[in-house]
C-alpha cells in the first residue's frame, strides 16, 4: 500500500470521526431543546438553542479550514524530514567548531 492510499484512509477515518462527533453534538442539542420544551426547563432550552447553531458554525469553519490544515501539516512534516536529513548528513558540523 502506498503512502498516498494510507494517508487518504487516515484522512477519511478522521473525517468520519469528526462528522460523527458533530452529529452527536447536534443530537445532544436537539434532545436538550426538546427536553426543555417538554418539561418547561429554561436552562435546557437555552443549551439547546446555543448548541444547535454552534454545531452548524463548527461544521462550516471546519470544512473551510480542513484543506488548509492538511496542507500545513504536510509542509511541517516535509520541513522536519528535510531538517533530519540535513542533520544526518553532517549539516550542523560548522556550528560546533
DSSP file (Angstrom, degrees, kcal/mol; ACC not computed):
  #  RESIDUE AA STRUCTURE BP1 BP2  ACC     N-H-->O    O-->H-N    N-H-->O    O-->H-N    TCO  KAPPA ALPHA  PHI   PSI    X-CA   Y-CA   Z-CA
    1    1 A X              0   0    0      0, 0.0     2,-0.0     0, 0.0     0, 0.0   0.000 360.0 360.0 360.0 131.2    0.0    0.0    0.0
    2    2 A X     >  -     0   0    0      1,-0.1     4,-2.0     4,-0.0     5,-0.2  -0.308 360.0-111.2 -78.6 165.3    1.4    3.4   -0.9
    3    3 A X  H  > S+     0   0    0      1,-0.2     4,-3.0     2,-0.2     5,-0.2   0.860 115.9  58.4 -64.7 -34.9    1.7    6.3    1.4
    4    4 A X  H  > S+     0   0    0      2,-0.2     4,-2.5     1,-0.2    -1,-0.2   0.917 107.8  45.3 -62.6 -43.1   -1.0    8.2   -0.5
    5    5 A X  H  > S+     0   0    0      2,-0.2     4,-2.3     1,-0.2    -1,-0.2   0.912 114.4  48.8 -66.5 -41.3   -3.6    5.5   -0.1
    6    6 A X  H  X S+     0   0    0     -4,-2.0     4,-2.4     2,-0.2    -2,-0.2   0.920 112.2  48.8 -62.7 -43.7   -2.7    5.2    3.6
    7    7 A X  H  X S+     0   0    0     -4,-3.0     4,-2.7     1,-0.2    -2,-0.2   0.917 110.8  50.1 -63.1 -43.8   -2.9    8.9    4.1
    8    8 A X  H  X S+     0   0    0     -4,-2.5     4,-2.6     1,-0.2    -1,-0.2   0.901 110.4  50.3 -62.7 -39.8   -6.3    9.1    2.3
    9    9 A X  H  X S+     0   0    0     -4,-2.3     4,-2.4     2,-0.2    -1,-0.2   0.912 111.6  47.8 -64.7 -42.0   -7.6    6.3    4.5
   10   10 A X  H  X S+     0   0    0     -4,-2.4     4,-2.6     2,-0.2    -2,-0.2   0.914 112.6  48.8 -64.5 -42.4   -6.4    8.1    7.7
   11   11 A X  H  X S+     0   0    0     -4,-2.7     4,-2.8     2,-0.2     5,-0.2   0.918 112.2  48.5 -63.2 -43.2   -8.0   11.3    6.5
   12   12 A X  H  X S+     0   0    0     -4,-2.6     4,-2.4     2,-0.2    -1,-0.2   0.900 112.2  49.2 -64.0 -40.4  -11.3    9.6    5.7
   13   13 A X  H  X S+     0   0    0     -4,-2.4     4,-2.1     2,-0.2    -2,-0.2   0.923 113.1  46.3 -64.3 -44.3  -11.3    7.9    9.1
   14   14 A X  H  X S+     0   0    0     -4,-2.6     4,-2.4     2,-0.2    -2,-0.2   0.911 112.5  49.9 -65.4 -42.6  -10.6   11.2   10.9
   15   15 A X  H  X S+     0   0    0     -4,-2.8     4,-2.8     1,-0.2     5,-0.2   0.907 109.2  53.0 -62.0 -41.4  -13.2   13.0    8.9
   16   16 A X  H  X S+     0   0    0     -4,-2.4     4,-2.1     1,-0.2    -1,-0.2   0.902 110.0  47.5 -59.9 -42.0  -15.7   10.2    9.7
   17   17 A X  H  X S+     0   0    0     -4,-2.1     4,-2.1     2,-0.2    -2,-0.2   0.906 112.4  49.1 -66.9 -40.7  -15.0   10.6   13.4
   18   18 A X  H  X S+     0   0    0     -4,-2.4     4,-2.5     2,-0.2    -2,-0.2   0.932 111.4  48.9 -65.1 -44.7  -15.3   14.3   13.3
   19   19 A X  H  X S+     0   0    0     -4,-2.8     4,-2.4     1,-0.2    -1,-0.2   0.891 110.9  50.3 -63.2 -38.2  -18.6   14.2   11.4
   20   20 A X  H  X S+     0   0    0     -4,-2.1     4,-2.3    -5,-0.2    -1,-0.2   0.875 109.3  51.6 -68.9 -34.2  -20.0   11.7   13.8
   21   21 A X  H  X S+     0   0    0     -4,-2.1     4,-2.4     2,-0.2    -2,-0.2   0.913 110.4  49.0 -64.8 -41.1  -18.9   13.9   16.7
   22   22 A X  H  X S+     0   0    0     -4,-2.5     4,-2.5     1,-0.2    -2,-0.2   0.902 110.0  51.3 -64.5 -39.6  -20.7   16.8   15.1
   23   23 A X  H  X S+     0   0    0     -4,-2.4     4,-2.6     1,-0.2    -1,-0.2   0.903 109.9  49.7 -63.9 -39.9  -23.8   14.6   14.6
   24   24 A X  H  X S+     0   0    0     -4,-2.3     4,-2.4     2,-0.2    -2,-0.2   0.888 110.2  50.5 -66.2 -38.2  -23.7   13.6   18.3
   25   25 A X  H  X S+     0   0    0     -4,-2.4     4,-2.4     2,-0.2    -2,-0.2   0.920 111.4  48.2 -63.7 -42.6  -23.4   17.3   19.3
   26   26 A X  H  X S+     0   0    0     -4,-2.5     4,-2.6     2,-0.2     5,-0.2   0.927 111.7  49.7 -62.7 -44.3  -26.4   18.2   17.1
   27   27 A X  H  X S+     0   0    0     -4,-2.6     4,-2.7     1,-0.2    -1,-0.2   0.896 110.5  50.8 -61.1 -40.6  -28.4   15.3   18.6
   28   28 A X  H  X S+     0   0    0     -4,-2.4     4,-2.5     2,-0.2    -1,-0.2   0.904 110.5  49.2 -64.1 -40.9  -27.5   16.5   22.1
   29   29 A X  H  X S+     0   0    0     -4,-2.4     4,-2.3     2,-0.2    -2,-0.2   0.916 113.3  45.8 -64.3 -43.7  -28.6   20.0   21.2
   30   30 A X  H  X S+     0   0    0     -4,-2.6     4,-2.9     2,-0.2     5,-0.2   0.918 113.6  49.7 -65.5 -43.0  -32.0   18.8   19.8
   31   31 A X  H  X S+     0   0    0     -4,-2.7     4,-2.8    -5,-0.2     5,-0.2   0.910 111.7  48.5 -62.7 -41.3  -32.5   16.5   22.7
   32   32 A X  H  X S+     0   0    0     -4,-2.5     4,-2.5     2,-0.2    -1,-0.2   0.912 112.8  48.2 -64.2 -42.2  -31.8   19.3   25.2
   33   33 A X  H  X S+     0   0    0     -4,-2.3     4,-2.3     2,-0.2    -2,-0.2   0.933 114.4  45.0 -64.0 -46.3  -34.1   21.6   23.4
   34   34 A X  H  X S+     0   0    0     -4,-2.9     4,-2.9     2,-0.2     5,-0.2   0.927 113.6  50.1 -64.3 -44.9  -36.9   19.1   23.2
   35   35 A X  H  X S+     0   0    0     -4,-2.8     4,-2.5    -5,-0.2     6,-0.2   0.916 111.5  49.0 -59.4 -43.3  -36.4   18.1   26.9
   36   36 A X  H  X>S+     0   0    0     -4,-2.5     5,-2.0    -5,-0.2     4,-0.6   0.888 113.3  46.1 -64.6 -39.2  -36.5   21.7   27.9
   37   37 A X  H ><5S+     0   0    0     -4,-2.3     3,-0.5     3,-0.2    -2,-0.2   0.930 114.8  46.7 -69.0 -45.0  -39.7   22.4   25.9
   38   38 A X  H 3<5S+     0   0    0     -4,-2.9    -2,-0.2     1,-0.2    -1,-0.2   0.904 123.8  32.7 -64.2 -42.0  -41.5   19.3   27.2
   39   39 A X  H 3<5S-     0   0    0     -4,-2.5    -1,-0.2    -5,-0.2    -2,-0.2   0.334 106.2-121.0 -99.5   7.5  -40.5   19.9   30.9
   40   40 A X  T <<5 +     0   0    0     -4,-0.6     2,-0.7    -3,-0.5    -3,-0.2   0.896  56.5 156.2  53.5  45.5  -40.6   23.7   30.7
   41   41 A X     >< -     0   0    0     -5,-2.0     4,-1.9    -6,-0.2    -1,-0.2  -0.897  30.1-164.6-105.4 110.4  -36.9   23.9   31.8
   42   42 A X  H  > S+     0   0    0     -2,-0.7     4,-2.8     1,-0.2     5,-0.2   0.860  86.0  56.9 -64.5 -36.7  -35.4   27.2   30.6
   43   43 A X  H  > S+     0   0    0      1,-0.2     4,-2.5     2,-0.2    -1,-0.2   0.918 108.1  46.7 -62.8 -43.8  -31.8   26.0   31.1
   44   44 A X  H  > S+     0   0    0      2,-0.2     4,-2.3     1,-0.2    -1,-0.2   0.886 112.3  50.6 -65.6 -38.6  -32.2   23.0   28.8
   45   45 A X  H  X S+     0   0    0     -4,-1.9     4,-2.6     2,-0.2    -2,-0.2   0.928 110.0  50.8 -63.3 -44.1  -33.9   25.2   26.2
   46   46 A X  H  X S+     0   0    0     -4,-2.8     4,-2.0     1,-0.2    -2,-0.2   0.932 110.7  48.0 -59.4 -47.4  -31.0   27.7   26.4
   47   47 A X  H  X S+     0   0    0     -4,-2.5     4,-3.0     1,-0.2     5,-0.2   0.907 112.2  49.8 -62.0 -40.8  -28.4   24.9   26.0
   48   48 A X  H  X S+     0   0    0     -4,-2.3     4,-2.1     1,-0.2     5,-0.2   0.913 110.8  49.2 -62.3 -42.4  -30.3   23.5   23.0
   49   49 A X  H  X S+     0   0    0     -4,-2.6     4,-0.7     1,-0.2    -1,-0.2   0.816 116.4  43.2 -68.1 -30.4  -30.6   27.0   21.4
   50   50 A X  H  X S+     0   0    0     -4,-2.0     4,-1.4    -5,-0.2    -2,-0.2   0.899 114.9  47.7 -79.4 -43.1  -26.8   27.5   21.9
   51   51 A X  H  X S+     0   0    0     -4,-3.0     4,-2.3    -5,-0.2     5,-0.2   0.908 105.1  57.2 -68.3 -44.0  -25.6   24.1   20.8
   52   52 A X  H  X S+     0   0    0     -4,-2.1     4,-1.5    -5,-0.2     3,-0.2   0.942 112.8  37.1 -61.0 -53.8  -27.6   23.8   17.6
   53   53 A X  H  X S+     0   0    0     -4,-0.7     4,-2.3    -5,-0.2    -1,-0.2   0.865 113.6  60.2 -65.8 -31.0  -26.3   26.9   15.8
   54   54 A X  H  X S+     0   0    0     -4,-1.4     4,-2.5     1,-0.2    -2,-0.2   0.881 102.5  51.6 -61.1 -38.6  -22.9   26.2   17.3
   55   55 A X  H  X S+     0   0    0     -4,-2.3     4,-2.6    -3,-0.2    -1,-0.2   0.918 109.8  48.7 -64.4 -43.7  -22.7   22.9   15.6
   56   56 A X  H  X S+     0   0    0     -4,-1.5     4,-2.1     2,-0.2    -2,-0.2   0.880 112.0  48.8 -65.9 -36.8  -23.6   24.4   12.2
   57   57 A X  H  X S+     0   0    0     -4,-2.3     4,-2.6     2,-0.2     5,-0.2   0.921 111.1  51.0 -65.6 -43.2  -20.9   27.1   12.7
   58   58 A X  H  X S+     0   0    0     -4,-2.5     4,-2.6     1,-0.2     5,-0.2   0.913 109.7  49.7 -59.8 -44.5  -18.4   24.4   13.7
   59   59 A X  H  X S+     0   0    0     -4,-2.6     4,-2.3     1,-0.2     5,-0.2   0.925 111.9  48.3 -61.1 -44.9  -19.2   22.4   10.5
   60   60 A X  H  X S+     0   0    0     -4,-2.1     4,-1.7     1,-0.2    -2,-0.2   0.923 113.9  45.5 -63.3 -44.8  -18.8   25.5    8.3
   61   61 A X  H  X S+     0   0    0     -4,-2.6     4,-2.3     1,-0.2    -2,-0.2   0.912 113.1  49.9 -66.5 -43.1  -15.5   26.5    9.9
   62   62 A X  H  X S+     0   0    0     -4,-2.6     4,-1.3    -5,-0.2    -1,-0.2   0.913 111.2  47.8 -65.0 -42.4  -14.0   23.0    9.8
   63   63 A X  H  X S+     0   0    0     -4,-2.3     4,-0.5    -5,-0.2    -1,-0.2   0.872 112.9  49.8 -66.3 -35.0  -14.9   22.4    6.2
   64   64 A X  H  < S+     0   0    0     -4,-1.7     4,-0.4    -5,-0.2    -2,-0.2   0.913 120.5  33.8 -69.1 -42.6  -13.5   25.8    5.2
   65   65 A X  H  X S+     0   0    0     -4,-2.3     4,-2.4     1,-0.2    -1,-0.2   0.482  94.2  90.8 -93.1  -4.0  -10.2   25.2    7.1
   66   66 A X  H  X S+     0   0    0     -4,-1.3     4,-2.0     1,-0.2     5,-0.2   0.926  89.1  44.3 -62.6 -47.7   -9.8   21.5    6.5
   67   67 A X  H  X S+     0   0    0     -4,-0.5     4,-2.1     1,-0.2    -1,-0.2   0.911 114.2  50.4 -64.0 -42.6   -7.8   21.6    3.3
   68   68 A X  H  > S+     0   0    0     -4,-0.4     4,-2.3     1,-0.2    -1,-0.2   0.890 107.8  54.8 -61.8 -39.9   -5.6   24.4    4.7
   69   69 A X  H  X S+     0   0    0     -4,-2.4     4,-2.2     1,-0.2    -1,-0.2   0.927 108.7  46.6 -60.2 -46.9   -4.9   22.3    7.8
   70   70 A X  H  X S+     0   0    0     -4,-2.0     4,-2.2     1,-0.2    -1,-0.2   0.871 110.6  52.9 -67.0 -35.9   -3.8   19.3    5.8
   71   71 A X  H  X S+     0   0    0     -4,-2.1     4,-2.2     2,-0.2    -1,-0.2   0.909 110.3  48.0 -63.8 -41.3   -1.5   21.5    3.6
   72   72 A X  H  X S+     0   0    0     -4,-2.3     4,-2.3     2,-0.2    -2,-0.2   0.893 110.5  51.5 -66.1 -39.8    0.1   23.0    6.7
   73   73 A X  H  X S+     0   0    0     -4,-2.2     4,-2.3     2,-0.2    -2,-0.2   0.905 110.6  48.5 -63.7 -41.7    0.6   19.5    8.2
   74   74 A X  H  X S+     0   0    0     -4,-2.2     4,-2.5     2,-0.2    -2,-0.2   0.905 111.4  49.8 -64.9 -41.8    2.3   18.3    5.1
   75   75 A X  H  X S+     0   0    0     -4,-2.2     4,-2.2     2,-0.2    -2,-0.2   0.900 111.9  48.4 -64.2 -40.9    4.6   21.3    4.9
   76   76 A X  H  X S+     0   0    0     -4,-2.3     4,-2.2     2,-0.2    -2,-0.2   0.913 111.4  49.8 -65.3 -42.8    5.5   20.8    8.6
   77   77 A X  H  X S+     0   0    0     -4,-2.3     4,-2.4     1,-0.2    -2,-0.2   0.919 111.4  48.9 -61.8 -44.2    6.2   17.1    8.0
   78   78 A X  H  X S+     0   0    0     -4,-2.5     4,-2.7     1,-0.2    -1,-0.2   0.902 110.0  51.7 -63.4 -41.5    8.4   17.9    5.0
   79   79 A X  H  X S+     0   0    0     -4,-2.2     4,-2.3     2,-0.2    -1,-0.2   0.899 110.6  48.2 -62.8 -41.1   10.3   20.6    6.9
   80   80 A X  H  X S+     0   0    0     -4,-2.2     4,-2.5     2,-0.2    -2,-0.2   0.911 112.6  48.3 -65.9 -41.9   11.1   18.1    9.7
   81   81 A X  H  X S+     0   0    0     -4,-2.4     4,-2.4     2,-0.2    -2,-0.2   0.913 111.8  49.6 -64.6 -41.9   12.2   15.4    7.3
   82   82 A X  H  X S+     0   0    0     -4,-2.7     4,-2.5     2,-0.2    -2,-0.2   0.907 112.0  48.3 -62.8 -42.0   14.4   17.9    5.5
   83   83 A X  H  X S+     0   0    0     -4,-2.3     4,-2.8     2,-0.2     5,-0.2   0.912 111.3  49.6 -65.0 -42.7   16.0   19.0    8.8
   84   84 A X  H  X S+     0   0    0     -4,-2.5     4,-2.4     2,-0.2    -2,-0.2   0.903 112.7  47.7 -63.6 -40.7   16.6   15.4    9.9
   85   85 A X  H  X S+     0   0    0     -4,-2.4     4,-1.6     2,-0.2    -2,-0.2   0.916 112.9  48.6 -63.8 -43.9   18.2   14.7    6.5
   86   86 A X  H  <>S+     0   0    0     -4,-2.5     5,-2.3     1,-0.2    -2,-0.2   0.914 113.6  46.3 -62.3 -44.2   20.3   17.8    6.8
   87   87 A X  H ><5S+     0   0    0     -4,-2.8     3,-1.3     1,-0.2     5,-0.3   0.881 111.0  52.5 -67.9 -38.2   21.4   17.0   10.3
   88   88 A X  H 3<5S+     0   0    0     -4,-2.4    -1,-0.2     1,-0.3    -2,-0.2   0.797 104.4  56.9 -68.0 -28.3   22.1   13.3    9.5
   89   89 A X  T 3<5S-     0   0    0     -4,-1.6    -1,-0.3    -5,-0.2    -2,-0.2   0.389 125.3-100.7 -85.0   5.5   24.4   14.4    6.6
   90   90 A X  T X 5S+     0   0    0     -3,-1.3     3,-1.5    -5,-0.1     4,-0.3   0.742  72.5 147.8  85.7  23.7   26.5   16.5    9.0
   91   91 A X  T 3 < +     0   0    0     -5,-2.3     3,-0.3     1,-0.3    -4,-0.2   0.689  68.9  52.4 -66.4 -19.5   25.0   19.8    8.1
   92   92 A X  T 3> S+     0   0    0     -5,-0.3     4,-0.7    -6,-0.2     3,-0.3   0.242  76.0 100.9-103.0  14.8   25.5   21.2   11.6
   93   93 A X  H <> S+     0   0    0     -3,-1.5     4,-0.8     1,-0.2     3,-0.5   0.820  77.5  58.4 -68.5 -30.3   29.2   20.4   12.0
   94   94 A X  H  4 S+     0   0    0     -3,-0.3     3,-0.5    -4,-0.3    -1,-0.2   0.843  99.3  58.4 -67.1 -32.2   30.2   24.0   11.2
   95   95 A X  H  4 S+     0   0    0     -3,-0.3    -1,-0.2     1,-0.2    -2,-0.2   0.797 102.0  55.2 -68.3 -27.2   28.1   25.2   14.2
   96   96 A X  H  <        0   0    0     -4,-0.7    -1,-0.2    -3,-0.5    -2,-0.2   0.729 360.0 360.0 -78.5 -22.6   30.2   23.0   16.6
   97   97 A X     <        0   0    0     -4,-0.8    -1,-0.2    -3,-0.5    -2,-0.1   0.481 360.0 360.0 -73.9 360.0   33.6   24.5   15.6
